[in-house]
Amino acid sequence: MKRTLGTCYYPEHWPRAIWEEDARRMADLGLTWVRIGEFAWKRLEPAPGDYRFDWLDDAIAVLGAAGLKVVLGTPTATPPRWMLERHPDMLALDVEGRPRKFGSRRHYCFSHVGYRTECEQIVTRLAERYGRNPHVAAWQTDNEYGCHDTTISYSDAARGAFRKWLESRYGDIETLNAAWGAVFWSMEYDSFDQIDLPNLTVTEPAPAHALDFRRFSSDQVVSFNREQAEVLRAHSDAPISHNYMGRITDFDHFAVGADLDFATWDSYPLGFLEDRVGADETRKLAYARQGDPDFQAFHHDLYRAVGRGRWWVMEQQPGPVNWAPHNPAPLPGMVRLWSWEAFAHGAEAVCYFRWRQAPMAQEQMHAGLLRPDSTEEPGYDEAAQIAQELADASDIAPVQAPVALIFDYDADAAWNVQPNGDGLSYFGLVFDTYRALRALGLSIDILPPGTSDFRGYGLIFAPGVMHMSEPLKKDLADSEAIVVLGPRSGARDRNMAIPVPLPPNLPAFDIRVSHVETLRQGAGVALDTGGFANGYREIVDTTETVISSFVDGQPAVVRAGTSLYVAGWLDDEALRDLVRDLCAEVSVETQDLPEGVRRRDTATERFWFNYTDRPQTIDKISLPACAVRREAKA
Ligand code: GAL
């Protein structure tokens, strides 16, 4: 397959007179793809039912004539102002019950039926008009579901839809009362009409109530997206995608992805380091101009799974962004490194956001490949270099990784409902595990919790999967891999109740979590083999083999056959010690990489990435600062 580059372009932001020149320069730069249209609803339908497609026809023709392929976005992330006159109650309400008003974007509630109908209409018009256009080679639905905290809405529309969702799930109110444990605090309901959304309660709502509301909210995103995908498919054979975001976990991306042909995501390494990696100040300083060495790779691996093997970076940061607490410029070489890292993880395309910096409005401070005066930015030169390298080099041959890590959005919701301690999150636990694996040079596949075929993996991790289905437990136990579970794996049933017999309830593994405790920062418990459990620790009863203990004598890591249970949130040292030993057992090579150096194997090559701002040497390979190297495998 030919790996390709692209950019995000807004013809409606620029005079018609420069479109040809823009298109020519994109093609000359070596770009293949140009994504357009995803925020243009008002220009496509200035007033209800008054469609104006002539300018978009023209833009697509100009881009196509230059040899570019168009990804056409549906504009449903930006309903025009007139929409509110037709549907005054379509806005999402925040947790305090306040409307999230017009004046930016994503101002809609996924449950509003009237808004959904409007979306179906505009998507149908676009699909009818461009579904067979030879230049429209892919579609994008909406833009970044969930971004700006927009998955969950506490509107009347959401409440009505939630009641229906509950009724179809539970059938009768007694079943719901039992599932939610509603006898507690006299919370039992007489009918589904009495159920409210779990905000503005005096103290916390029942965990099962809160979790069901999150599951419902996720399902609303899934069905919203499915409606668009179905319309597009009826009129077009071009593949359909959505551009997901970094660390947005409040809807099930695997479920959305099941209705699409490929996944894409938007990679902003410097913005993410500032506001969502969870890095401490030292790390933020060390990587301010490079980004976290594992955060992008994690999402590449996650979205490869969401796209069932097919995925792109739809928006790649090309210079400073505008939205993080601080917005430095990347060091020279980083745009190239980020792009090659995506290809090494199997991306089919990398597109830069955006073509030209906008002189107006919210993103004036966001770099593009060009300045507002059309002069080339440093990111442009790096893109040109990558285009040349892609043209010269052989293709990348993806291969199954030796290690798998399960990511479960439902578990993320469950931790969110019941973290049981400040700062404890499922994403954080899984990402810490991922980081420890990567720091040992391992390539990783992320898998959905519905996976049943684990063939080919030497080692599988499933930390924190709060509710483990019986098939998942069995398939993991039956796999030939070494399986590492815990902490908190299988800790709750589907209704957020503590199961009896006590968790984790694994086949042929005699172990019970009898107590759990969460710990403030600095109060971690040491392991006798080195390292600590921080934040979260469990006390277990077991007759199985204890392979390491906490210094107070309680088991830390327990093993039965090829299954292991880890009774705490291990730090990097403890995790790495464990992984090194287990990898040796299944003949998977590990290597302690220097700080900030990472690697990724394909079938035929090893890619090296140096995220640090100084040269490094490893295996006699010298890595300049902020550089990538591609080596044939020994
Ligand atoms: C993304 C979004 C783009 C643009 C970009 C700025 O989240 O999809 O439209 O806002 O961020 O970094």
Residues whose N, C-alpha, C, O or C-beta is under 5 A from the ligand:
A	BS01	GAL	E144 V321
